[in-house]
Amino acid sequence: MKASHRWLVDLTHLPTTSGHEDRVIEWVETWVRRRDDLRIRPDRAGNLLITIRGRKRRDPVIAVAHMDHPGWVVEEVEGRSVRARFMGGVMGPYFESAPVVFFTATGAAARGIVTSFEGRVGSIRLTTAADDLSAGDVGRWRFDSRTLGIKDDLLRAPACDDLAGVAAALAALDKARKDPSLRHFGVLLTRAEEEGLLGAIAACELGTIPHRARLLSIETSRSFPDSPIGGGPVVRVGDRSSIFDADLSNRVSDAVRSAGITHQRRLMAGGTCEATAFVAYGYNATGLCLPLGNYHNMVDIDGVAAGAAAAKLGPEEISLADFDGLVDLMLTAASDMDDTATALRDRLAAAYAERRDLLGL
């Protein structure tokens, strides 16, 4: 298995949720410490900015991904009864008698079943003992281990959104650090995206983002028929809430098209991503994403919403080919967007100058 795929599997299996990204942060800090040409700087919100040491000759290109996923946080434990708060967005029917697993500070796992859920707080009955389970411990949906892992081109994991984005950003950085012409490429890993883009907003408010940076905001976003898994990584021009920077989106698209990288260009209006926050705060940002199956672990969302299917939880799914393509896409964009792309207005002006005689001008 190639190194980037090992990192992908490791990260997408780590327990994490909004405000409780500790295991992911620890994994990333260990990964960076093994590479003395990288620098990691946490901001006051706990976001991680990772850059390549050495002189930069170009404006920064920063790949952004978030370190949380919908999940549980223990509030109270009494014997085998647990009260826990759910972070992130999952539809109500999926909570009914849902299997959960909590992870203690010592690494022990405690299994349970949701017995009630109201107002984002659930009651869980433990089916295995966990003497050291305590407030603040993280839980997630429980899956049969036989349903997880890599088979053919698909990865099935507890949390691809957005740990697959984290893995792709780090894989691109690992390649970029070996190329002196790409020292301007960096990575920003944010917290609490699932609770309202909080880490991204904090990065804007705190001035974490480097001056003049171009931001490539990575998501692992729900796949639709026109954005299939296996169809290539997506240059995401907007989301449910906003349209991203048009010139940057076009430059990224032109660069990867010229390089012959298989990709898709889509709006991806299934949700709101961090690029919306960056654009709202005046940063130059566009979106990239991996098409995702079983978004937020919800199987057949449309069928459940229509009342035509029973709610079932399942591992999230992405394509390894899409993942590898996203790594190549980021590096190509960072390398070539300034050289191979011409601003759309310039192209239109050139076409007008050549053919305006048709208008008698």
C-alpha positions in Angstrom: 0.0 0.0 0.0 1.4 3.4 -0.9 2.2 5.8 1.9 -0.5 8.3 1.1 -3.2 5.5 1.2 -1.9 4.4 4.7 -2.3 7.9 5.9 -5.8 8.0 4.4 -6.8 4.8 6.2 -5.3 5.9 9.5 -6.9 9.3 9.5 -10.4 8.2 8.4 -10.5 5.7 11.3 -9.6 8.2 14.1 -12.4 9.2 16.5 -13.1 12.9 16.1 -15.8 15.4 16.3 -16.3 19.2 16.6 -14.2 20.7 19.4 -12.7 17.3 20.1 -10.2 16.8 17.3 -7.4 15.8 19.7 -6.5 12.4 18.1 -6.3 14.0 14.6 -4.2 16.8 15.9 -1.8 14.4 17.6 -1.5 12.3 14.5 -0.7 15.4 12.3 1.8 16.8 14.8 3.6 13.5 14.8 3.6 13.4 11.0 5.1 16.9 10.8 7.8 16.2 13.4 9.2 13.5 11.2 9.8 16.1 8.5 12.3 18.7 9.6 11.7 20.9 6.5 8.1 21.6 7.6 6.9 24.1 10.2 3.6 23.7 12.1 1.9 26.7 13.9 -1.3 26.3 15.9 -3.4 29.4 16.2 -5.4 30.3 19.3 -8.4 28.3 18.1 -6.3 25.2 17.6 -6.3 25.3 13.8 -2.9 24.1 12.4 -1.0 26.0 9.7 1.7 23.8 8.1 4.3 25.4 5.8 7.5 24.5 4.1 10.7 26.1 5.4 12.7 28.3 3.1 12.3 31.3 0.9 9.1 31.7 -1.0 9.1 33.3 -4.4 5.4 33.3 -5.1 2.2 34.1 -3.2 1.0 31.3 -0.9 -1.3 28.6 -2.1 -2.9 27.0 1.0 -5.0 23.8 0.9 -7.6 23.8 3.7 -9.4 20.8 5.2 -11.2 20.3 8.5 -10.4 17.7 11.2 -13.8 17.0 12.6 -16.8 14.7 11.7 -20.3 14.3 13.1 -20.1 12.4 16.4 -20.9 12.2 20.1 -19.4 13.8 23.1 -20.1 12.2 26.5 -21.8 14.5 29.1 -22.6 12.1 31.9 -22.0 8.5 32.8 -24.1 6.6 35.4 -23.3 2.9 35.4 -24.1 1.7 31.9 -26.3 4.7 31.1 -24.6 7.5 29.1 -25.9 10.9 28.2 -24.1 12.4 25.2 -24.4 15.3 22.8 -24.3 14.9 19.1 -22.2 17.3 17.1 -22.9 17.9 13.4 -25.8 17.2 11.1 -27.5 13.8 10.8 -31.2 13.3 10.1 -33.4 12.2 13.0 -34.5 8.8 11.8 -30.9 7.6 11.8 -30.6 7.9 15.6 -33.3 5.3 16.3 -31.7 2.3 18.1 -28.4 3.2 16.4 -25.2 1.4 17.4 -22.5 3.7 19.0 -19.0 3.2 20.2 -17.2 5.5 22.6 -13.4 5.8 23.0 -11.9 6.6 26.4 -8.7 8.5 27.1 -6.9 5.2 27.5 -8.0 3.9 24.1 -10.7 1.5 25.4 -13.9 1.1 23.4 -17.3 1.0 24.9 -20.2 -0.1 22.7 -23.8 1.0 23.2 -27.2 1.5 21.6 -29.2 4.8 21.4 -32.4 4.5 23.4 -33.7 8.1 22.9 -32.7 11.3 21.2 -34.1 14.8 21.5 -32.7 18.2 21.1 -29.2 16.9 20.0 -28.8 15.0 23.3 -29.1 11.2 23.3 -29.4 8.5 25.9 -27.2 5.5 25.2 -27.3 2.1 26.9 -23.9 0.5 27.1 -23.6 -3.1 26.0 -20.0 -3.4 27.1 -18.4 -2.2 30.3 -16.1 0.8 30.3 -15.0 1.8 33.8 -12.9 4.8 32.6 -15.6 6.3 30.3 -16.0 9.9 31.3 -17.3 13.3 30.3 -15.6 14.7 27.2 -14.9 11.3 25.6 -15.8 11.0 21.9 -18.2 8.5 20.3 -19.2 7.7 16.8 -21.5 5.2 14.9 -20.4 1.6 15.2 -19.8 -0.5 12.1 -18.8 -4.1 11.5 -15.1 -4.1 10.9 -15.6 -6.4 7.9 -17.4 -3.5 6.1 -14.4 -1.2 6.5 -11.2 -0.8 4.5 -10.1 -0.8 0.9 -11.6 -3.0 -1.7 -10.7 -2.5 -5.4 -10.9 1.3 -5.9 -13.2 2.1 -2.9 -12.3 3.1 0.6 -15.0 2.5 3.2 -14.3 4.3 6.5 -16.1 5.7 9.6 -15.2 9.3 8.7 -14.0 10.3 5.2 -15.5 13.8 5.6 -13.2 15.5 6.0 -10.3 13.3 7.1 -9.8 12.2 3.5 -9.3 15.9 2.7 -6.8 16.1 5.5 -4.9 13.1 4.1 -5.0 14.5 0.6 -3.6 17.9 1.7 -0.8 16.2 3.6 0.0 13.9 0.7 0.3 16.9 -1.6 2.5 18.8 1.0 4.8 15.7 1.3 5.4 15.9 -2.4 5.6 19.7 -2.6 8.3 19.9 0.1 10.7 18.0 -2.2 10.3 20.6 -5.0 11.9 24.0 -4.3 9.5 25.6 -6.8 6.6 24.6 -4.5 7.7 26.1 -1.2 4.8 28.5 -1.4 2.3 25.5 -0.9 1.0 25.0 2.6 -1.9 23.4 4.5 -4.4 24.8 7.0 -6.3 22.2 9.1 -9.3 23.6 10.8 -11.6 22.6 13.7 -15.4 22.5 14.3 -16.4 22.8 10.7 -19.5 20.7 11.3 -20.8 23.1 13.9 -20.9 26.1 11.6 -17.5 26.6 10.0 -16.1 27.8 13.3 -12.5 27.0 12.8 -12.5 28.6 9.3 -14.1 31.7 10.7 -11.6 31.8 13.6 -8.7 31.6 11.1 -10.1 34.7 9.3 -10.7 36.6 12.6 -7.3 35.7 14.1 -5.3 36.5 10.9 -4.1 32.9 10.7 -4.2 32.9 6.9 -1.0 34.2 5.2 -1.2 37.5 3.4 -2.1 37.2 -0.3 -2.9 33.5 0.0 -4.9 31.7 -2.6 -7.1 29.1 -0.7 -8.0 25.7 -2.0 -10.8 24.6 0.3 -11.1 20.8 0.3 -14.3 19.0 1.2 -15.5 15.4 1.0 -18.9 16.2 -0.4 -22.0 14.3 -1.1 -22.0 12.7 -4.5 -24.9 13.2 -6.9 -25.7 11.6 -10.3 -23.8 14.4 -12.1 -20.8 14.2 -9.7 -20.2 10.4 -9.4 -17.7 8.7 -7.2 -14.8 7.6 -9.5 -15.4 10.5 -12.0 -12.5 12.4 -10.7 -11.9 15.0 -8.0 -14.1 18.1 -8.3 -13.2 21.7 -8.9 -16.1 23.1 -6.8 -17.2 26.5 -8.0 -19.7 27.0 -5.3 -21.9 25.4 -2.6 -25.4 25.8 -1.2 -24.6 29.3 0.2 -22.3 31.0 -2.2 -20.2 31.1 -5.4 -16.5 31.1 -4.9 -13.8 33.3 -6.5 -14.4 33.0 -10.2 -10.9 33.9 -11.4 -9.2 31.5 -9.1 -11.7 28.7 -10.0 -11.0 29.3 -13.7 -7.3 29.4 -13.2 -7.4 26.1 -11.3 -9.6 24.5 -13.9 -7.4 25.7 -16.8 -4.3 24.4 -15.1 -5.6 20.9 -14.4 -7.2 20.7 -17.8 -4.0 21.6 -19.5 -2.2 18.9 -17.5 -4.7 16.3 -18.6 -5.9 15.5 -15.0 -9.3 13.7 -14.9 -11.6 16.0 -12.9 -15.1 17.3 -12.7 -16.2 20.9 -12.4 -19.4 21.3 -10.4 -21.4 23.5 -8.1 -21.9 20.8 -5.4 -24.9 22.5 -3.7 -25.5 19.7 -1.1 -24.0 21.7 1.7 -22.0 24.8 2.8 -18.2 24.5 3.0 -15.4 26.6 4.4 -14.7 28.4 1.1 -17.9 30.3 1.7 -16.5 31.7 5.0 -13.2 32.6 3.3 -14.9 34.4 0.4 -17.2 36.2 2.9 -14.1 37.5 4.8 -12.5 38.8 1.6 -10.0 36.0 0.9 -9.3 34.6 -2.6 -10.7 31.1 -2.3 -12.2 28.3 -4.4 -13.3 24.7 -3.6 -12.1 21.2 -4.3 -13.8 18.1 -3.2 -14.0 14.3 -3.3 -17.4 12.8 -4.3 -18.7 11.0 -1.2 -21.1 8.1 -0.7 -23.2 7.7 2.5 -22.7 11.4 3.4 -22.4 11.7 7.2 -22.8 7.9 7.4 -26.4 8.2 6.1 -27.4 5.5 3.7 -30.0 6.5 1.0 -30.7 10.0 2.3 -33.3 10.8 -0.3 -35.2 7.6 0.3 -35.3 8.2 4.0 -36.3 11.8 3.6 -39.2 10.8 1.3 -40.3 8.1 3.8 -39.7 5.4 1.3 -36.7 3.7 3.0 -35.7 2.7 6.5 -32.8 4.7 8.0 -29.6 2.8 8.0 -26.1 3.9 8.9 -23.0 2.9 6.9 -19.3 3.7 6.3 -18.6 6.7 4.1 -17.1 5.8 0.7 -14.7 7.5 -1.6 -12.6 6.4 -4.7 -8.9 6.0 -4.3 -8.5 7.2 -7.9 -10.3 10.4 -7.0 -8.1 10.8 -3.9 -4.9 10.4 -6.0 -6.3 12.7 -8.6 -7.0 15.3 -5.9 -3.4 15.2 -4.7 -2.2 15.8 -8.3 -4.8 18.5 -8.9 -3.6 20.5 -5.9 0.1 20.3 -6.9 -0.7 21.2 -10.5 -2.8 24.2 -9.4 -0.1 25.4 -7.1 2.5 25.0 -9.8 0.8 26.2 -12.9 -2.2 28.4 -12.1 -0.2 31.6 -12.5 1.5 30.5 -15.7 -1.0 28.7 -17.8 -4.2 30.4 -17.1 -5.3 33.8 -18.4 -8.0 35.7 -16.7 -11.4 35.2 -18.3 -11.9 38.9 -19.0 -8.6 39.0 -20.9 -9.7 36.1 -23.1 -13.0 37.7 -23.8 -11.3 41.0 -24.7 -9.0 39.2 -27.1 -11.9 37.5 -28.8 -13.7 40.8 -29.1 -10.7 42.5 -30.6 -10.4 39.8 -33.2 -14.1 39.7 -34.3 -15.7 43.0 -33.4 -15.9 43.8 -37.1 -19.0 41.7 -37.1 -20.7 44.4 -35.1 -19.4 47.2 -37.4 -17.0 48.3 -34.7 
